[in-house]
Amino acid sequence: MFQDRCNLAGLLYNPREPRAAMPGRKPPEDLPAMARIVMKFGGTSVADVQRIKNVALRVKREVDDGHEVAVVVSAMSGATNQLVKWVNEISPLHDAREYDTVVATGEQVTIGLLALALQEIGINARSWQGWQVPVETDHVHGKARIQKIDCAEMIRRFSEKQVAVVAGFQGIGPDNRVTTLGRGGSDTSAVALAAALNADRCDIFTDVDGVYTTDPRIVAKARKLDKITYEEMLEMASLGAKVLQTRSVELAMNHRVRVQVLSSFEDKPGTLVVGEDEIVEQEVVSGIAYSRDEAKITVRKVQDRPGIAAGIFGPLADAAINVDMIVQNASDDGKTTDLTFTVGRADLERALHVLKGREGELKYGGLVSDPNVSKVSVIGVGMRSHAGVAQTMFKSLAAKGINIQVISTSEIKVSVLIAEDYTELAVRALHTAYGLDGA
């Protein structure tokens, strides 16, 4: 029996027809005549009053077509940065609860302005702050995770033809205090709300018109993808592509929310992020991603014995430093070895500080770091059934004289660490090697 309350840990759907993207059903390409849509607009889309008015016209078009609409918005472009700056000027070591109180106000301004803009063009609309929905989160201020969303009242108002304008990025914690979801959290808010509402689709409006095979600023022949799987999008988001926030893709994949990425400024189709069963024929490689936000650390001459890796990576994890690529060199004498890994560039100094503090215990021979590296990745679910993807990558990079420093793989991706100066050359070479160049 369907429930009005949505628990995102184990989704219970709201009282309406099951979403077409449920497992075992192949959804139609077009929306039903009366669909439920979540529309999300980022900071550049609502950067000033005129753009907010343009967003209102976009929303009106969906309402005029007979759809039920919830709109999730970010703060106006630059507003959150300014709020964070003020907090840090007042209190560099601030209370995270008060930080959330301040930075959540950016979205409060936007929802009020958009609700007014909709009312001015004859659309019944009201604004909803996170606590009013409510969007219930855990207690981790600044990086809260959504626990459940009670959308019963919002659904009731849909029956009155009212548009819900919802503040992204925010919720309410178990202590009854405002929480925020971390930077980029409005994407997560939108997908979570779409899951809770059992929406037919979640449209993410950005300053790009879809998901491309790679960054078109680097490769002029990059192609926009009509569809991409959740898994591919998740890899792209985690490997440097900035189109969607990683947590939002995880939510979409877990709850089978169909997501469309499209432009706020151009009226044309975007890219659908869907289940693998919706894509008839998979490309071997769907895209090339890169990240310059990398730094490499090598711990020299560590003892080659059980527990040494835990002794290195445990303290880094305790310091909330994420370790990505890892490689261990074989030792000639069987006693010592070199251990190389990557961290985010912003975490490099903290990581070195943690390791230097453990020098006496770890008894390593030295630390070598390099912040001038980047990670380049090839991604595609078609890799599961095709051999030779890695070989093509290695040959293409070798032909351009690009040395590979570290390699990591998963079922649908191969990543390499290279010198940062070769990033663009590597991306162009691989884009051509895998036949991704457009006409």
C-alpha positions as CSV (number, residue, x, y, z in Angstrom):
1,M,0.0,0.0,0.0
2,F,1.4,3.4,-1.0
3,Q,2.3,5.9,1.7
4,D,2.5,9.7,1.7
5,R,5.8,9.6,3.6
6,C,8.9,8.9,1.6
7,N,11.8,7.2,3.5
8,L,14.8,7.6,1.2
9,A,16.6,4.7,2.9
10,G,13.9,2.4,1.6
11,L,11.7,4.3,-0.8
12,L,7.9,4.1,-0.2
13,Y,6.1,5.7,-3.1
14,N,3.3,8.2,-3.0
15,P,-0.3,7.4,-4.0
16,R,-0.3,7.6,-7.8
17,E,0.6,5.4,-10.7
18,P,4.1,3.8,-10.3
19,R,6.8,5.7,-12.1
20,A,7.5,4.3,-15.6
21,A,11.1,3.8,-14.8
22,M,10.4,1.2,-12.2
23,P,12.4,-2.0,-12.7
24,G,10.7,-4.3,-15.3
25,R,8.9,-1.5,-17.1
26,K,10.4,0.4,-20.1
27,P,9.2,4.0,-20.0
28,P,7.9,5.9,-23.0
29,E,10.1,8.6,-24.5
30,D,7.4,11.2,-24.0
31,L,5.8,12.3,-20.7
32,P,2.2,11.3,-20.0
33,A,-0.4,13.9,-20.7
34,M,-0.6,14.8,-17.0
35,A,2.9,14.2,-15.6
36,R,4.5,15.2,-12.3
37,I,7.8,17.0,-12.9
38,V,10.6,18.4,-10.7
39,M,12.5,21.3,-12.3
40,K,15.8,22.4,-10.8
41,F,17.5,25.7,-11.6
42,G,21.1,26.4,-10.5
43,G,22.6,29.7,-9.5
44,T,23.4,31.0,-13.0
45,S,19.8,30.3,-14.0
46,V,18.5,32.6,-11.3
47,A,21.4,35.0,-11.2
48,D,19.3,38.2,-11.5
49,V,15.6,39.3,-11.6
50,Q,15.3,38.9,-15.4
51,R,16.6,35.4,-15.3
52,I,14.2,34.6,-12.5
53,K,11.4,35.9,-14.7
54,N,12.6,33.7,-17.6
55,V,12.5,30.7,-15.2
56,A,8.9,31.6,-14.3
57,L,8.0,31.5,-18.0
58,R,9.6,28.0,-18.4
59,V,7.6,26.8,-15.4
60,K,4.4,28.3,-16.8
61,R,4.8,26.4,-20.0
62,E,4.8,23.1,-18.1
63,V,1.8,24.1,-16.0
64,D,-0.1,25.2,-19.2
65,D,0.6,21.7,-20.6
66,G,-1.3,20.3,-17.6
67,H,1.6,19.0,-15.5
68,E,2.1,19.1,-11.8
69,V,5.3,21.0,-11.1
70,A,7.7,21.4,-8.2
71,V,10.6,23.7,-8.7
72,V,13.9,23.5,-6.8
73,V,16.2,26.4,-6.9
74,S,19.7,27.3,-5.8
75,A,20.8,30.7,-4.4
76,M,21.5,33.4,-6.9
77,S,24.9,33.1,-8.5
78,G,27.6,34.2,-6.1
79,A,25.3,34.6,-3.1
80,T,26.4,31.5,-1.2
81,N,30.1,32.4,-1.7
82,Q,29.4,35.8,-0.2
83,L,27.5,34.3,2.8
84,V,30.4,31.8,3.4
85,K,32.9,34.7,3.3
86,W,31.0,36.6,5.9
87,V,30.8,33.6,8.2
88,N,34.6,33.1,7.9
89,E,35.3,36.8,8.5
90,I,33.3,36.7,11.7
91,S,34.4,33.3,13.0
92,P,37.0,31.2,11.1
93,L,36.4,28.3,13.5
94,H,32.6,28.7,13.4
95,D,29.7,26.8,14.9
96,A,28.5,24.6,12.0
97,R,24.9,25.1,13.1
98,E,25.1,28.8,12.8
99,Y,27.0,28.4,9.5
100,D,24.0,26.5,8.1
101,T,21.6,29.2,9.5
102,V,23.5,31.8,7.5
103,V,24.2,30.1,4.2
104,A,20.7,28.6,3.9
105,T,19.3,32.1,3.5
106,G,20.5,32.4,-0.1
107,E,17.9,29.9,-1.3
108,Q,15.2,31.6,0.8
109,V,15.6,34.8,-1.2
110,T,15.4,32.9,-4.5
111,I,12.3,30.9,-3.7
112,G,10.4,34.0,-2.6
113,L,11.3,35.9,-5.8
114,L,10.4,33.0,-8.1
115,A,7.1,32.5,-6.3
116,L,6.3,36.2,-6.8
117,A,7.4,36.0,-10.4
118,L,5.0,33.1,-11.0
119,Q,2.2,34.8,-9.3
120,E,2.7,37.9,-11.5
121,I,2.1,35.8,-14.6
122,G,-1.0,34.2,-13.2
123,I,0.4,31.0,-11.8
124,N,-0.7,29.8,-8.3
125,A,2.6,29.2,-6.5
126,R,4.1,29.2,-3.0
127,S,7.6,28.9,-1.6
128,W,8.8,26.1,0.7
129,Q,11.9,26.2,2.8
130,G,13.4,22.9,3.6
131,W,12.0,22.7,7.1
132,Q,8.5,23.5,5.8
133,V,8.3,20.5,3.5
134,P,9.9,19.0,5.7
135,V,13.1,17.6,4.2
136,E,14.4,15.7,7.2
137,T,18.2,15.1,7.4
138,D,20.8,13.7,9.8
139,H,22.6,15.9,12.3
140,V,25.8,16.5,10.3
141,H,25.7,20.3,9.7
142,G,27.3,21.5,6.5
143,K,27.2,18.1,4.9
144,A,23.8,16.7,6.0
145,R,22.3,13.6,4.3
146,I,18.6,13.4,3.6
147,Q,16.7,10.8,5.7
148,K,13.1,11.3,4.5
149,I,10.8,13.8,2.9
150,D,7.1,14.2,3.9
151,C,5.4,15.5,0.7
152,A,1.8,14.9,1.6
153,E,0.9,18.5,1.9
154,M,2.7,19.4,-1.3
155,I,0.8,16.7,-3.2
156,R,-2.5,18.0,-1.8
157,R,-1.7,21.4,-3.1
158,F,-0.9,19.9,-6.5
159,S,-4.6,19.0,-6.7
160,E,-5.3,22.7,-6.3
161,K,-3.0,23.4,-9.3
162,Q,-0.4,25.0,-7.1
163,V,3.3,25.1,-8.1
164,A,5.7,24.3,-5.2
165,V,8.9,26.4,-5.2
166,V,11.3,24.6,-3.0
167,A,14.7,25.7,-1.5
168,G,17.4,23.4,-2.6
169,F,20.5,22.6,-0.5
170,Q,18.7,22.6,2.8
171,G,16.7,20.6,5.3
172,I,16.0,20.3,9.0
173,G,18.0,18.1,11.4
174,P,16.9,16.0,14.4
175,D,17.8,18.9,16.7
176,N,15.2,21.0,14.9
177,R,18.0,23.2,13.4
178,V,18.4,24.1,9.7
179,T,20.9,21.9,7.9
180,T,22.7,22.2,4.6
181,L,23.7,19.4,2.2
182,G,27.1,20.6,1.1
183,R,28.1,22.6,-2.0
184,G,26.1,21.4,-5.0
185,G,23.4,20.1,-2.7
186,S,20.5,21.5,-4.7
187,D,20.9,18.8,-7.3
188,T,20.6,16.3,-4.5
189,S,17.5,18.1,-3.2
190,A,15.9,18.0,-6.6
191,V,16.5,14.3,-7.2
192,A,15.4,13.4,-3.6
193,L,12.2,15.4,-4.0
194,A,11.5,13.7,-7.4
195,A,11.9,10.3,-5.7
196,A,9.7,11.3,-2.9
197,L,7.0,12.7,-5.2
198,N,7.3,9.7,-7.5
199,A,7.9,12.2,-10.3
200,D,7.9,11.2,-14.0
201,R,11.1,13.1,-14.5
202,C,13.6,15.5,-12.9
203,D,14.8,18.2,-15.2
204,I,18.1,19.8,-14.1
205,F,18.6,23.2,-15.9
206,T,22.2,24.4,-16.1
207,D,24.5,26.6,-18.1
208,V,25.3,23.7,-20.5
209,D,22.8,22.0,-22.8
210,G,23.5,18.4,-21.8
211,V,26.2,15.8,-21.1
212,Y,29.0,15.7,-23.7
213,T,31.5,13.0,-24.6
214,T,34.1,15.2,-23.0
215,D,34.7,18.9,-22.2
216,P,33.8,20.8,-25.4
217,R,36.1,23.6,-24.3
218,I,39.0,21.2,-24.9
219,V,37.7,19.1,-27.8
220,A,35.7,21.0,-30.3
221,K,34.3,17.8,-31.8
222,A,32.8,16.6,-28.5
223,R,29.2,15.3,-29.0
224,K,26.2,15.8,-26.8
225,L,24.8,12.4,-25.7
226,D,21.1,11.8,-26.1
227,K,21.2,9.3,-23.2
228,I,23.7,8.1,-20.6
229,T,23.4,5.5,-18.0
230,Y,23.3,6.2,-14.3
231,E,26.6,4.3,-13.8
232,E,28.4,6.2,-16.5
233,M,27.1,9.6,-15.2
234,L,28.1,8.6,-11.7
235,E,31.7,7.8,-12.9
236,M,31.8,11.1,-14.9
237,A,30.6,13.1,-11.9
238,S,33.1,11.5,-9.5
239,L,36.0,11.8,-12.0
240,G,35.8,15.5,-12.7
241,A,32.7,16.2,-14.9
242,K,30.8,19.1,-13.2
243,V,27.4,18.7,-14.9
244,L,25.7,16.9,-12.0
245,Q,26.7,16.5,-8.3
246,T,27.7,12.9,-7.4
247,R,25.2,12.4,-4.6
248,S,22.4,13.4,-6.9
249,V,23.3,10.7,-9.4
250,E,23.6,8.1,-6.7
251,L,20.1,9.0,-5.5
252,A,18.7,8.9,-9.1
253,M,20.3,5.5,-9.7
254,N,19.1,4.0,-6.4
255,H,15.5,5.2,-6.8
256,R,15.2,5.0,-10.6
257,V,14.6,8.7,-11.1
258,R,14.8,9.7,-14.8
259,V,16.9,12.8,-14.9
260,Q,17.3,15.2,-17.8
261,V,20.2,17.7,-18.1
262,L,19.3,20.7,-20.2
263,S,20.1,24.4,-20.8
264,S,18.4,27.2,-19.0
265,F,19.2,29.5,-21.9
266,E,18.5,27.4,-25.0
267,D,15.2,25.7,-25.8
268,K,16.3,22.3,-27.0
269,P,16.5,18.7,-25.8
270,G,19.2,17.8,-23.3
271,T,20.6,14.5,-22.1
272,L,18.6,11.8,-20.3
273,V,20.2,10.0,-17.5
274,V,18.5,6.6,-17.4
275,G,18.8,2.9,-16.6
276,E,21.0,0.8,-18.8
277,D,18.0,-1.1,-20.2
278,E,16.7,2.1,-21.9
279,I,19.8,2.4,-24.1
280,V,19.4,-0.1,-27.0
281,E,23.1,-0.3,-28.1
282,Q,25.9,0.6,-25.8
283,E,29.0,2.4,-27.0
284,V,32.2,0.8,-25.7
285,V,33.3,4.2,-24.4
286,S,30.8,6.9,-23.8
287,G,33.0,9.7,-22.6
288,I,36.4,11.0,-21.5
289,A,36.6,12.7,-18.1
290,Y,39.5,14.5,-16.4
291,S,40.3,16.1,-13.1
292,R,43.1,18.6,-12.4
293,D,42.2,18.5,-8.7
294,E,44.7,15.8,-7.9
295,A,48.0,15.5,-6.0
296,K,50.3,12.5,-5.7
297,I,52.1,11.3,-2.6
298,T,54.7,8.6,-2.4
299,V,55.7,7.1,0.9
300,R,59.3,5.7,0.3
301,K,60.8,2.6,1.8
302,V,57.9,1.6,4.1
303,Q,58.1,-1.8,5.7
304,D,56.6,-4.6,3.5
305,R,54.5,-6.2,6.2
306,P,50.8,-6.8,7.1
307,G,49.1,-3.7,8.6
308,I,51.4,-1.1,7.0
309,A,48.6,0.1,4.6
310,A,46.2,0.4,7.5
311,G,48.8,2.4,9.4
312,I,49.0,4.9,6.5
313,F,45.4,5.1,5.2
314,G,43.6,4.8,8.6
315,P,44.9,8.1,10.0
316,L,44.1,9.8,6.6
317,A,40.5,8.5,6.8
318,D,40.3,9.7,10.4
319,A,41.3,13.2,9.1
320,A,38.5,13.0,6.5
321,I,41.0,12.9,3.6
322,N,39.8,10.8,0.7
323,V,42.4,8.6,-1.0
324,D,41.8,7.7,-4.6
325,M,44.3,5.9,-6.8
326,I,46.8,3.5,-5.0
327,V,49.8,1.6,-6.3
328,Q,52.4,-0.4,-4.4
329,N,55.8,-1.2,-6.0
330,A,57.2,-4.6,-5.7
331,S,60.2,-4.7,-3.3
332,D,63.5,-6.3,-4.3
333,D,64.6,-7.3,-0.9
334,G,61.1,-8.2,0.4
335,K,61.6,-5.9,3.3
336,T,60.6,-2.4,2.1
337,T,58.4,-1.0,-0.7
338,D,57.2,2.4,-2.1
339,L,53.5,3.2,-1.7
340,T,52.0,5.8,-4.0
341,F,48.4,7.2,-3.9
342,T,46.5,10.3,-4.8
343,V,44.4,12.8,-2.7
344,G,42.5,15.9,-3.6
345,R,44.9,18.8,-4.3
346,A,43.3,20.9,-1.5
347,D,44.0,18.0,1.0
348,L,47.7,17.6,0.1
349,E,49.2,19.7,2.9
350,R,46.9,18.1,5.5
351,A,47.8,14.7,4.2
352,L,51.5,15.3,4.5
353,H,51.0,16.7,8.0
354,V,49.2,13.6,9.1
355,L,51.9,11.3,7.6
356,K,54.7,13.3,9.1
357,G,53.0,12.9,12.5
358,R,53.2,9.1,12.1
359,E,56.8,9.0,10.9
360,G,58.0,7.4,14.1
361,E,55.4,4.7,14.0
362,L,55.6,3.9,10.3
363,K,59.4,4.2,10.0
364,Y,59.3,5.2,6.3
365,G,62.3,6.4,4.4
366,G,60.8,9.6,3.0
367,L,57.8,11.5,1.6
368,V,57.6,12.7,-2.0
369,S,54.6,14.8,-3.2
370,D,53.6,16.2,-6.6
371,P,50.6,18.6,-6.9
372,N,51.1,19.0,-10.7
373,V,49.2,15.9,-11.9
374,S,45.8,15.2,-13.3
375,K,43.6,12.2,-13.7
376,V,42.2,11.2,-17.1
377,S,39.5,8.5,-17.4
378,V,37.7,6.6,-20.2
379,I,34.2,5.6,-19.2
380,G,31.6,3.2,-20.7
381,V,29.3,0.4,-19.7
382,G,30.2,-1.3,-23.0
383,M,33.6,-2.1,-21.5
384,R,31.9,-5.0,-19.7
385,S,31.7,-6.9,-22.9
386,H,34.6,-5.6,-24.9
387,A,38.3,-6.3,-24.5
388,G,41.2,-4.1,-25.4
389,V,39.9,-0.8,-24.0
390,A,42.9,-0.3,-21.7
391,Q,45.3,-1.3,-24.4
392,T,43.9,1.4,-26.8
393,M,44.3,4.0,-24.0
394,F,47.9,3.0,-23.2
395,K,48.9,2.9,-26.9
396,S,47.3,6.3,-27.6
397,L,49.0,8.0,-24.7
398,A,52.4,6.4,-25.6
399,A,52.1,7.6,-29.2
400,K,51.8,11.2,-27.8
401,G,54.8,10.7,-25.5
402,I,52.6,10.8,-22.3
403,N,54.0,8.9,-19.3
404,I,51.5,7.0,-17.1
405,Q,52.2,7.4,-13.4
406,V,49.4,5.4,-11.8
407,I,46.5,3.3,-13.2
408,S,43.2,2.3,-11.6
409,T,40.2,0.5,-13.1
410,S,36.6,-0.5,-12.4
411,E,34.2,-2.5,-14.4
412,I,33.2,0.5,-16.6
413,K,36.2,2.9,-16.4
414,V,40.0,3.1,-16.7
415,S,41.8,6.0,-15.1
416,V,45.4,7.1,-15.4
417,L,47.5,9.7,-13.6
418,I,49.6,11.9,-15.8
419,A,51.6,15.1,-15.6
420,E,49.1,18.1,-15.6
421,D,50.7,19.7,-18.6
422,Y,49.6,16.9,-20.8
423,T,45.9,16.9,-19.8
424,E,44.4,18.5,-22.8
425,L,46.6,16.5,-25.2
426,A,45.6,13.3,-23.5
427,V,41.9,14.1,-23.6
428,R,42.0,15.0,-27.3
429,A,44.0,11.9,-28.2
430,L,41.7,9.5,-26.4
431,H,38.6,11.2,-27.7
432,T,39.8,10.5,-31.2
433,A,41.1,7.0,-30.4
434,Y,37.7,5.8,-29.2
435,G,35.8,7.2,-32.2
436,L,34.0,9.9,-30.2
437,D,34.8,12.8,-32.5
438,G,31.7,14.3,-34.0
439,A,31.3,15.2,-37.7
